[in-house]
Amino acid sequence: MGQKTEFLPSNQLYRTHFLCGFKASWSKFMLCTVHILFGENKADDPNQVEEIKQIATFLAKRSDEPTSWSENIILLGDFKIFDPKDITMSQILSAGFEVPPELQNLPRTNTGTKKRYYDQIAFMPKDMRLQSTGNAGVFDFYNIVYRKEDQELYIDEMGTSYNVTSKGKQRTEAGKALYYKTYWRTDQMSDHLPMWVELKTDFGKEYLEDKK
């Protein structure tokens, strides 16, 4: 009696993660997309580590639930991982997810000057009918559109910012090239490059025979 109730704010995920189920021939699997909070833009930001831990652990438990629509879960998206040796990466793996070998040594997935491994695709290996074929990669669309040699084609579209900085300083030729490459064209497309992996989903009779 007489005690006051203290209400404390709950911690929320910065961005909502989406989970969706798919069926391809014999296989069912669920994809969960993530976009971890930006944080302090440094390796192993504690808030990023905690968010990755929570989502990976939650999904790992969900895959074991008897009522789960599928035990196969693919976790993918922007994890803000600077290096595969970072704690952020270990949170994915310690929850039971695996990154296929062909995805572990791919080139960077960001377009900045520093090599980062922000984006990952990890699998919860439960059903052997869902396997990687060994084919995977990172698609650099800037080899096709908004190429380095196309800079002059977009001068008019870039407007005054191409010539003058936000502080009113005239850009050098190197500064113009940097603005086009690092800022303007990424606003047109993205500062992340698409990562992909090819999967086998139909083992049919071959799989069933092996299970006997």
C-alpha positions as CSV (number, residue, x, y, z in Angstrom):
1,M,0.0,0.0,0.0
2,G,1.2,3.5,-0.7
3,Q,3.8,2.4,-3.3
4,K,3.9,4.2,-6.6
5,T,4.0,2.3,-9.8
6,E,6.9,3.3,-12.0
7,F,6.4,3.1,-15.8
8,L,9.6,2.7,-17.9
9,P,9.7,2.9,-21.7
10,S,10.2,-0.4,-23.4
11,N,12.9,-1.0,-26.0
12,Q,11.6,-1.2,-29.5
13,L,13.3,-2.4,-32.7
14,Y,14.3,0.6,-34.7
15,R,12.9,-0.8,-37.9
16,T,10.3,-3.5,-38.3
17,H,11.6,-6.8,-39.7
18,F,9.4,-8.6,-42.2
19,L,8.9,-12.4,-42.2
20,C,7.2,-14.2,-45.1
21,G,6.8,-17.8,-46.1
22,F,7.4,-19.3,-49.5
23,K,6.9,-22.7,-51.1
24,A,8.9,-24.0,-54.0
25,S,8.1,-27.6,-55.1
26,W,9.0,-29.9,-52.1
27,S,10.5,-27.1,-50.0
28,K,9.0,-24.5,-47.7
29,F,11.0,-21.7,-46.2
30,M,10.6,-18.4,-44.6
31,L,12.6,-15.2,-45.4
32,C,13.2,-12.6,-42.7
33,T,14.5,-9.2,-43.8
34,V,16.4,-7.0,-41.4
35,H,17.8,-3.4,-41.4
36,I,19.7,-3.0,-38.2
37,L,19.8,0.5,-36.7
38,F,22.6,2.8,-38.0
39,G,24.0,3.5,-34.5
40,E,27.4,5.2,-34.1
41,N,28.8,4.0,-37.4
42,K,31.5,1.9,-35.7
43,A,32.2,-1.8,-35.5
44,D,30.4,-3.7,-32.8
45,D,28.1,-0.9,-31.7
46,P,26.5,-2.4,-28.5
47,N,23.0,-1.5,-29.7
48,Q,23.6,-3.2,-33.0
49,V,25.0,-6.3,-31.3
50,E,22.0,-6.6,-29.1
51,E,19.5,-6.1,-31.9
52,I,21.1,-8.8,-34.0
53,K,21.3,-11.1,-31.0
54,Q,17.6,-10.7,-30.2
55,I,16.3,-11.2,-33.8
56,A,18.6,-14.2,-34.5
57,T,17.7,-15.9,-31.2
58,F,14.0,-15.3,-31.6
59,L,14.0,-16.8,-35.1
60,A,16.1,-19.7,-34.1
61,K,13.5,-20.5,-31.3
62,R,10.7,-20.0,-33.7
63,S,12.1,-22.6,-36.2
64,D,11.9,-25.2,-33.4
65,E,8.3,-24.6,-32.6
66,P,6.0,-27.5,-33.5
67,T,3.5,-25.1,-34.9
68,S,6.0,-23.2,-37.0
69,W,5.0,-23.0,-40.7
70,S,8.5,-24.0,-41.7
71,E,11.7,-24.8,-39.9
72,N,13.8,-23.4,-42.7
73,I,14.5,-19.7,-42.0
74,I,16.7,-17.5,-44.2
75,L,17.8,-14.3,-42.4
76,L,19.0,-11.6,-44.7
77,G,19.6,-7.8,-45.0
78,D,21.7,-5.0,-43.7
79,F,23.4,-6.1,-40.4
80,K,25.9,-3.2,-40.3
81,I,28.8,-5.8,-40.1
82,F,32.1,-4.1,-40.7
83,D,34.1,-7.4,-40.7
84,P,33.1,-11.1,-40.6
85,K,35.3,-11.4,-37.4
86,D,33.2,-8.8,-35.6
87,I,30.9,-9.6,-32.6
88,T,27.9,-8.6,-34.8
89,M,28.6,-11.5,-37.1
90,S,29.1,-13.9,-34.2
91,Q,25.6,-13.1,-32.9
92,I,24.1,-14.6,-36.1
93,L,26.3,-17.7,-36.0
94,S,25.9,-18.4,-32.3
95,A,22.1,-18.5,-32.7
96,G,22.5,-21.4,-35.0
97,F,22.5,-19.7,-38.4
98,E,25.1,-20.5,-41.1
99,V,26.5,-18.5,-43.9
100,P,27.3,-20.7,-46.9
101,P,31.0,-20.9,-47.8
102,E,30.5,-19.2,-51.2
103,L,29.0,-16.1,-49.4
104,Q,31.8,-15.8,-46.9
105,N,34.5,-14.4,-49.2
106,L,32.5,-12.1,-51.5
107,P,33.6,-8.6,-52.2
108,R,32.1,-5.8,-50.2
109,T,28.4,-5.1,-50.4
110,N,28.7,-1.3,-49.8
111,T,29.7,1.4,-52.3
112,G,31.8,3.5,-50.0
113,T,35.6,3.9,-50.0
114,K,36.0,1.4,-47.0
115,K,35.3,-2.3,-47.4
116,R,32.4,-3.4,-45.4
117,Y,30.3,-6.5,-45.1
118,Y,27.1,-4.9,-44.0
119,D,24.8,-7.3,-45.9
120,Q,24.6,-11.0,-45.2
121,I,22.4,-14.0,-46.1
122,A,22.3,-16.7,-43.3
123,F,20.5,-20.0,-43.2
124,M,19.0,-22.1,-40.4
125,P,20.0,-25.5,-41.8
126,K,17.1,-27.9,-40.8
127,D,15.8,-29.4,-44.1
128,M,18.5,-30.8,-46.5
129,R,16.0,-30.2,-49.4
130,L,16.9,-26.6,-49.2
131,Q,20.6,-26.2,-50.2
132,S,22.8,-23.7,-51.9
133,T,24.0,-24.7,-55.4
134,G,27.4,-23.1,-54.7
135,N,26.5,-20.1,-56.9
136,A,26.4,-16.7,-55.2
137,G,27.6,-13.2,-55.7
138,V,27.3,-9.4,-55.4
139,F,25.9,-7.5,-58.4
140,D,27.6,-4.2,-59.0
141,F,24.9,-2.3,-60.9
142,Y,27.3,0.7,-61.3
143,N,29.1,-1.3,-64.0
144,I,25.8,-0.9,-66.0
145,V,24.2,2.4,-64.9
146,Y,25.6,5.6,-63.6
147,R,29.1,4.5,-64.5
148,K,32.2,6.5,-63.7
149,E,32.6,7.5,-67.4
150,D,28.9,8.7,-67.5
151,Q,29.5,11.6,-65.1
152,E,29.2,14.4,-67.6
153,L,25.8,13.0,-68.9
154,Y,24.1,13.9,-65.6
155,I,25.6,17.3,-64.9
156,D,22.3,19.1,-65.6
157,E,20.4,16.7,-63.4
158,M,22.8,17.1,-60.5
159,G,22.1,20.9,-60.5
160,T,24.0,23.4,-58.5
161,S,25.2,20.9,-55.9
162,Y,27.5,19.5,-58.6
163,N,29.5,22.7,-58.6
164,V,29.0,24.1,-55.2
165,T,29.0,22.5,-51.7
166,S,26.3,23.0,-49.1
167,K,28.6,25.6,-47.5
168,G,28.8,27.6,-50.8
169,K,32.3,26.4,-51.6
170,Q,33.2,25.7,-55.3
171,R,34.0,22.1,-55.9
172,T,37.3,21.1,-57.6
173,E,37.2,18.6,-60.5
174,A,38.0,15.9,-58.0
175,G,35.3,17.1,-55.7
176,K,32.7,17.0,-58.5
177,A,33.7,13.4,-59.4
178,L,33.4,12.5,-55.7
179,Y,30.0,14.1,-55.4
180,Y,28.7,12.2,-58.5
181,K,30.2,8.9,-57.3
182,T,29.6,8.9,-53.6
183,Y,26.5,11.1,-53.1
184,W,24.4,11.7,-56.2
185,R,24.3,8.4,-57.9
186,T,23.7,6.5,-54.7
187,D,20.6,8.6,-54.1
188,Q,19.4,7.4,-57.5
189,M,20.1,3.7,-56.8
190,S,21.6,2.7,-53.4
191,D,24.7,2.7,-51.4
192,H,24.4,-1.1,-51.1
193,L,24.9,-3.7,-53.8
194,P,22.5,-6.6,-54.2
195,M,23.7,-9.9,-52.8
196,W,22.4,-13.1,-54.2
197,V,22.6,-16.9,-53.7
198,E,21.1,-19.7,-55.8
199,L,19.2,-22.5,-54.0
200,K,18.2,-26.0,-54.8
201,T,14.6,-26.5,-53.8
202,D,13.4,-29.7,-55.6
203,F,15.1,-32.9,-54.8
204,G,12.0,-35.0,-55.4
205,K,12.5,-38.8,-55.6
206,E,16.3,-38.5,-55.2
207,Y,15.9,-36.9,-51.8
208,L,13.2,-39.4,-50.7
209,E,15.4,-42.3,-51.7
210,D,18.3,-41.0,-49.6
211,K,16.0,-40.7,-46.6
212,K,15.0,-44.4,-46.7
